[in-house]
């Protein structure tokens, strides 16, 4: 396991530590050797699995693209829905592959206009305003660790049913501030035991396995 990491100097074997220093192998504690070997073993499997998933993803897109090319050649039309979202189904209805395109949303300067209007509403409503609305507003405009606003809370504001004219203008400003700055395509696989059964995802995500 260490063959590629061992440094031979004067007939003695060394390993580099975290500071780059050469440490004689015999001077390394057994538990540290075992920990090192365990990590390297797991990492070797992880790298192989990562490469396998990358190949799977590429093969999946290649296969679906080839199928769609045949459809286009045969019928002169492409398979797909809004924004490129598509579902491919097995003949028995027990398996499906979904291709979904997710947009990355950012917000322009209109968002600050919306914030000002919302603050006006909250200040005027004062004690009459529901605390949950204030909490959503606070979370929406608080930045996360990366300095980005909390998009999910911004979207939650848009779902609130409030008739105040300034609030409605604020929601218009939020919608005007939205802009798509990129997108990413996801492939998700599902299967079920019977044609009317519940779809179950085929897990590829390590965190959900």
Backbone torsions as a table, in degrees:
resi	resn	phi	psi	omega
1	UNK	NA	-30.4	-176.5
2	UNK	-95.0	-2.3	-169.8
3	UNK	-49.7	-41.6	-177.4
4	UNK	-79.8	-14.8	-175.7
5	UNK	-100.0	-21.5	-176.5
6	UNK	-70.7	135.7	176.4
7	UNK	-111.7	123.5	179.8
8	UNK	-94.0	123.5	177.9
9	UNK	-135.7	117.4	178.4
10	UNK	59.0	35.2	178.8
11	UNK	79.5	3.2	179.2
12	UNK	-111.9	151.1	-177.5
13	UNK	-99.5	134.8	-179.3
14	UNK	-131.4	155.0	169.8
15	UNK	-123.8	145.1	176.8
16	UNK	-81.0	138.3	174.6
17	UNK	-90.5	-173.7	-175.2
18	UNK	-65.2	-19.3	178.9
19	UNK	-95.5	0.6	179.8
20	UNK	89.4	3.0	179.6
21	UNK	-79.3	144.7	176.1
22	UNK	-82.3	123.8	-179.0
23	UNK	-117.8	128.2	177.9
24	UNK	-57.2	135.7	-177.4
25	UNK	-57.3	-39.1	-177.2
26	UNK	-70.2	-14.6	180.0
27	UNK	-89.9	-6.0	-178.8
28	UNK	-84.4	132.4	-178.2
29	UNK	-63.2	145.5	-178.6
30	UNK	-54.8	-40.7	-178.7
31	UNK	-67.0	-32.0	177.2
32	UNK	-72.0	-36.3	175.3
33	UNK	-62.5	-46.3	-178.4
34	UNK	-63.8	-41.3	178.8
35	UNK	-62.7	-43.5	179.4
36	UNK	-61.3	-46.5	-179.9
37	UNK	-62.5	-40.6	-179.8
38	UNK	-63.5	-45.9	-179.9
39	UNK	-62.8	-44.3	-178.8
40	UNK	-65.5	-35.7	178.2
41	UNK	-65.2	-47.5	179.3
42	UNK	-62.9	-42.3	-178.9
43	UNK	-63.3	-35.7	178.9
44	UNK	-64.1	-43.9	176.7
45	UNK	-65.4	-40.6	-178.1
46	UNK	-62.8	-43.1	179.3
47	UNK	-63.6	-42.6	179.1
48	UNK	-63.3	-42.9	-178.9
49	UNK	-66.7	-40.5	178.4
50	UNK	-60.9	-43.6	178.8
51	UNK	-65.0	-38.2	179.2
52	UNK	-64.6	-42.0	178.9
53	UNK	-65.2	-39.5	177.6
54	UNK	-61.8	-41.6	177.9
55	UNK	-66.4	-40.9	178.2
56	UNK	-59.3	-45.4	-179.2
57	UNK	-60.9	-45.5	-178.8
58	UNK	-65.9	-43.4	178.7
59	UNK	-62.6	-39.0	-180.0
60	UNK	-61.5	-48.8	178.9
61	UNK	-63.9	-38.7	178.6
62	UNK	-63.2	-45.0	-178.5
63	UNK	-64.8	-44.4	-179.9
64	UNK	-66.8	-37.6	178.4
65	UNK	-65.4	-39.3	178.3
66	UNK	-64.7	-41.7	178.0
67	UNK	-62.2	-44.6	-179.6
68	UNK	-66.6	-33.3	177.4
69	UNK	-64.1	-38.3	176.6
70	UNK	-65.2	-41.5	177.8
71	UNK	-61.1	-44.8	-178.5
72	UNK	-63.9	-38.3	179.9
73	UNK	-68.0	-37.8	-176.2
74	UNK	-78.8	-42.0	-172.2
75	UNK	-117.5	-7.5	179.8
76	UNK	71.4	22.8	179.8
77	UNK	-143.8	153.2	-179.8
78	UNK	-100.3	152.1	176.3
79	UNK	-84.0	139.0	176.7
80	UNK	156.2	166.8	178.8
81	UNK	-123.9	-154.8	-178.9
82	UNK	-60.8	135.5	177.0
83	UNK	58.8	24.1	176.7
84	UNK	85.3	5.2	178.1
85	UNK	-70.0	134.3	-174.7
86	UNK	-141.8	153.5	174.3
87	UNK	-131.4	129.5	178.5
88	UNK	-115.4	130.5	-171.3
89	UNK	-121.9	142.7	172.9
90	UNK	-72.0	158.3	-174.7
91	UNK	-61.7	-33.7	-178.4
92	UNK	-84.3	-1.1	177.6
93	UNK	73.1	14.9	-176.6
94	UNK	-100.9	-10.5	-179.5
95	UNK	-137.7	144.1	175.1
96	UNK	-147.6	152.5	176.4
97	UNK	-122.5	123.6	-180.0
98	UNK	-109.3	134.9	174.3
99	UNK	-111.5	121.2	-177.0
100	UNK	-125.4	136.8	179.4
101	UNK	-107.5	117.4	-179.8
102	UNK	-105.1	127.7	178.4
103	UNK	-84.5	143.4	170.0
104	UNK	-92.4	120.6	-176.5
105	UNK	-103.1	131.5	171.2
106	UNK	-121.0	170.4	-176.2
107	UNK	-125.4	138.5	179.4
108	UNK	-88.7	-171.5	-175.5
109	UNK	-64.9	-17.3	178.2
110	UNK	-60.3	-20.4	-177.8
111	UNK	-63.9	-34.6	179.4
112	UNK	-69.6	-33.3	174.3
113	UNK	-62.1	-44.9	178.5
114	UNK	-60.1	-42.7	-179.4
115	UNK	-60.9	-41.5	179.5
116	UNK	-63.2	-42.9	179.0
117	UNK	-65.8	-40.5	178.8
118	UNK	-64.7	-40.6	178.3
119	UNK	-62.1	-39.5	177.0
120	UNK	-58.9	-45.7	179.3
121	UNK	-60.5	-49.0	-176.3
122	UNK	-64.2	-39.5	-179.8
123	UNK	-66.6	-38.4	-179.7
124	UNK	-73.5	-38.8	-179.6
125	UNK	-69.5	-32.0	178.2
126	UNK	46.6	-120.5	-173.9
127	UNK	-68.3	-19.2	-178.5
128	UNK	-76.4	-17.5	-178.0
129	UNK	-76.1	139.7	-178.8
130	UNK	-69.4	136.8	-178.1
131	UNK	-61.5	-30.6	-179.6
132	UNK	-66.6	-31.6	177.5
133	UNK	-68.0	-44.2	177.6
134	UNK	-59.8	-39.3	-178.8
135	UNK	-65.1	-41.7	179.0
136	UNK	-63.6	-44.1	-180.0
137	UNK	-62.0	-44.0	179.9
138	UNK	-60.5	-46.6	-179.7
139	UNK	-66.7	-36.2	-176.2
140	UNK	-63.5	-40.0	-174.2
141	UNK	-101.6	1.8	169.9
142	UNK	-79.6	135.0	179.7
143	UNK	-83.6	150.3	177.2
144	UNK	-84.9	-170.5	-175.6
145	UNK	-63.9	-27.5	-179.9
146	UNK	-86.8	3.8	-179.9
147	UNK	81.4	12.1	-179.7
148	UNK	-99.5	146.6	176.6
149	UNK	-69.3	162.2	-178.0
150	UNK	-86.1	97.4	-173.8
151	UNK	-60.6	-40.9	-176.9
152	UNK	-62.1	-36.4	179.0
153	UNK	-73.4	-34.4	175.3
154	UNK	-60.5	-45.2	179.5
155	UNK	-64.8	-31.8	178.4
156	UNK	-66.6	-35.6	176.6
157	UNK	-58.3	-39.4	-177.9
158	UNK	-65.8	-21.6	-178.0
159	UNK	-89.0	-8.5	-179.3
160	UNK	-72.7	136.4	-178.5
161	UNK	-95.2	89.4	-178.6
162	UNK	-128.0	128.3	-171.0
163	UNK	-92.5	-7.1	-178.6
164	UNK	-55.8	133.1	-175.2
165	UNK	-59.9	-39.6	179.5
166	UNK	-67.4	-36.8	177.5
167	UNK	-63.4	-43.6	179.7
168	UNK	-62.9	-38.6	176.7
169	UNK	-66.2	-37.0	177.5
170	UNK	-62.6	-40.8	179.0
171	UNK	-66.9	-36.1	175.6
172	UNK	-62.7	-40.7	179.6
173	UNK	-64.6	-38.8	178.0
174	UNK	-63.1	-46.1	179.9
175	UNK	-62.2	-38.5	179.0
176	UNK	-68.7	-27.5	-178.5
177	UNK	-76.7	-20.8	-176.7
178	UNK	-67.4	135.3	174.9
179	UNK	-147.6	139.1	179.5
180	UNK	-83.1	120.5	-177.5
181	UNK	-108.6	1.8	178.7
182	UNK	168.6	174.3	178.1
183	UNK	-151.4	160.2	178.5
184	UNK	-138.1	140.7	-178.3
185	UNK	-101.2	130.0	179.9
186	UNK	-115.3	145.3	173.1
187	UNK	-116.1	127.0	178.5
188	UNK	-127.9	136.3	-177.1
189	UNK	-112.8	140.0	-178.8
190	UNK	-135.6	156.3	175.1
191	UNK	-148.7	160.9	177.3
192	UNK	-149.1	160.5	-175.1
193	UNK	-80.8	-32.3	-178.4
194	UNK	-133.5	158.3	-178.3
195	UNK	-59.4	-22.4	178.4
196	UNK	-110.5	15.1	-178.8
197	UNK	-81.2	176.5	-179.9
198	UNK	-81.8	134.3	177.8
199	UNK	-70.4	134.8	176.7
200	UNK	-119.3	130.3	-179.8
201	UNK	-70.3	142.7	171.4
202	UNK	-84.8	109.7	-169.6
203	UNK	-75.2	125.4	173.3
204	UNK	-117.6	-24.3	179.3
205	UNK	-70.6	121.2	-177.3
206	UNK	-59.6	-35.8	-177.5
207	UNK	-67.1	-22.4	-177.5
208	UNK	-108.0	1.7	-176.4
209	UNK	-71.2	NA	NA
